[in-house]
Amino acid sequence: MPEGPSLVILRESAESLVGLKVLEATGNTKQPLERLPGSRLRAVRTWGKHFLLDFGDFAIRIHMLMFGSYAIDERKPEKTPRLSLRFTRKCEINFYSCSVRYIEQPLDEAYDFSADVMSDTWDPKAARRKLKEKPKMICADALLEQDIFAGVGNIIKNEVLHRIRVHPMTRVGDLPPRKLGDMIREARGYSFDFYRWKKEFTLRAHWQVHAKKTCPRDGTPLSFERHLGTKKRRAFWCDTCQVFYGEGTPPAPSPVVRKAKPASKRTAKSASKPLKRVSRR
């Protein structure tokens, strides 16, 4: 799922479309498209993982879901767009495998932009207040709460908790005040690092624990949970350097069950053949 920084890059790429008029709107979305031709794009904005096309009287919200993508001034011939907008000046933007919805109210009323970690209006004090209202929530879930950390996704969550040395199953209410502040600060700080590395095409090279097997800090084999917490998202962490705050010990991660690889045709054929008897002389 594209995370907030990736949507900011999309917004920057789409800013050349602002001021242009829609000539044609097509796609396999179930939303009615008749109102779009003739509308002029007033602004492109983002809120967390939402890409927003503001036409003044209404807006369109694009959510990329798990496998969404886009193309500007080109098309993906092997895919059918969910929404395709053709503008004046021979410009176009195409969205694939995403959710499309209309927003009828002004965007500043529909969204709290102070909750967006990439926004200039980001409010860390508001984030702290909201977190204190959820003391029993584990940190892995808290970082994915979009009304607190809009734009933070699973990669950022895993990397932030490793960066601040906090076990993902630590409850928010058990965090020392300084660690709570670290989590809030790095949710935004790592998001901007993510943005920079994504533009440099070096994001994966900077991952410390996400989709990794060994902690680069101390060499400990990483723990893994496929569906952690109420969000049921993948978690990677180091039991050596990421401290569990609270009473007792965190539950052990579920054992990883690896699916057996299907036998190849050659193996299956050889298994079905009767064994040849070899006579000894």
C-alpha positions, -999 to 999 in steps of 0.1 A, spaced: 0 0 0 15 34 -10 23 54 21 19 92 27 53 102 12 46 84 -20 13 103 -23 32 136 -18 55 126 -48 23 120 -68 9 154 -58 41 171 -70 40 152 -103 4 161 -108 7 199 -101 12 205 -138 -25 196 -143 -38 224 -120 -57 250 -140 -66 226 -168 -101 216 -179 -113 180 -180 -122 170 -216 -131 134 -210 -136 111 -180 -136 73 -184 -128 42 -164 -144 12 -147 -153 31 -115 -189 28 -103 -189 65 -95 -208 87 -121 -184 105 -143 -208 128 -163 -201 158 -140 -164 158 -147 -161 170 -183 -159 208 -184 -147 210 -148 -114 228 -141 -89 213 -117 -83 239 -89 -58 221 -68 -42 188 -60 -37 179 -24 -30 150 -1 -41 138 33 -22 108 45 -28 81 19 -55 100 1 -49 119 -31 -73 147 -36 -83 164 -69 -101 196 -60 -125 210 -86 -139 237 -64 -175 227 -60 -165 191 -53 -134 169 -51 -124 134 -60 -106 112 -34 -83 85 -47 -72 58 -23 -46 35 -37 -56 5 -15 -29 -23 -15 -19 -23 -52 -30 10 -67 -9 29 -92 -10 58 -116 4 72 -148 6 108 -159 6 117 -196 8 80 -205 -11 48 -200 -5 12 -189 -16 -8 -219 -20 -40 -200 -43 -25 -174 -78 -9 -174 -79 24 -155 -103 28 -126 -104 65 -135 -89 82 -165 -90 120 -169 -80 136 -202 -73 174 -199 -67 202 -222 -31 207 -235 -30 169 -243 -25 160 -207 -40 131 -188 -38 112 -155 -48 76 -151 -54 56 -118 -54 18 -115 -66 -6 -89 -78 21 -65 -108 35 -48 -126 65 -62 -151 87 -43 -166 121 -46 -163 146 -17 -190 172 -17 -178 194 12 -148 217 13 -116 197 19 -106 218 49 -139 207 65 -136 171 54 -101 166 66 -80 175 97 -47 183 79 -30 188 112 -30 150 116 -10 145 83 26 138 92 38 153 59 17 185 62 30 219 71 2 221 96 12 189 114 4 192 151 25 169 174 7 182 205 -26 170 191 -10 137 183 2 133 219 -33 142 232 -49 116 210 -24 89 220 -30 95 257 -67 87 250 -56 52 238 -34 39 267 -42 2 260 -34 3 223 -1 -13 213 24 10 195 23 -10 163 -14 -2 160 -11 34 173 13 44 145 -12 31 119 -41 52 133 -47 76 105 -66 101 126 -33 105 146 -6 97 120 -22 102 86 2 88 60 21 64 82 20 29 68 35 -5 76 70 3 64 72 35 84 57 18 114 83 -9 115 112 14 109 101 40 134 98 15 162 133 1 154 147 36 152 134 46 186 142 11 201 106 3 212 90 -32 210 59 -31 188 37 -47 215 44 -21 241 12 -4 250 10 34 245 2 39 282 34 21 293 57 42 272 79 66 292 71 103 282 104 106 264 98 75 243 62 87 235 78 120 223 103 100 202 76 81 185 57 112 176 88 130 163 101 101 143 67 93 127 72 126 109 110 125 107 111 90 91 83 100 67 105 128 53 134 104 51 111 79 32 101 108 8 138 117 1 149 81 -4 119 73 -26 128 102 -49 164 89 -50 152 54 -57 171 41 -27 143 35 -2 147 -3 1 185 1 6 177 21 38 153 -4 54 167 -17 87 141 -42 97 112 -42 73 112 -74 53 147 -82 68 160 -112 87 188 -98 109 190 -66 130 218 -44 116 224 -29 150 233 -60 169 231 -90 146 201 -106 163 177 -126 141 146 -105 138 112 -116 151 83 -116 127 45 -116 131 23 -118 100 -8 -103 116 1 -82 146 -24 -63 167 -59 -52 157 -45 -38 124 -33 -73 114 -2 -60 96 32 -76 92 57 -67 120 95 -70 121 114 -62 152 145 -70 173 140 -85 207 175 -74 217 175 -36 211 137 -29 210 126 -26 246 92 -39 258 78 -15 283 52 -27 308 46 -56 331 56 -91 322 69 -101 288 53 -97 253 36 -127 238 60 -148 216 55 -143 179 34 -170 161 56 -197 145 61 -191 108 45 -218 87 62 -221 54 42 -236 25 57 -266 9 67 -259 -27 46 -279 -53 65 -307 -69 78 -300 -104 64 -320 -133 96 -338 -137 96 -348 -100 60 -359 -102 66 -380 -132 96 -397 -117 77 -404 -85 49 -421 -105 73 -445 -124 79 -479 -109 113 -486 -97 135 -507 -120 149 -539 -106 186 -543 -109 198 -578 -111 231 -586 -95 254 -611 -111 
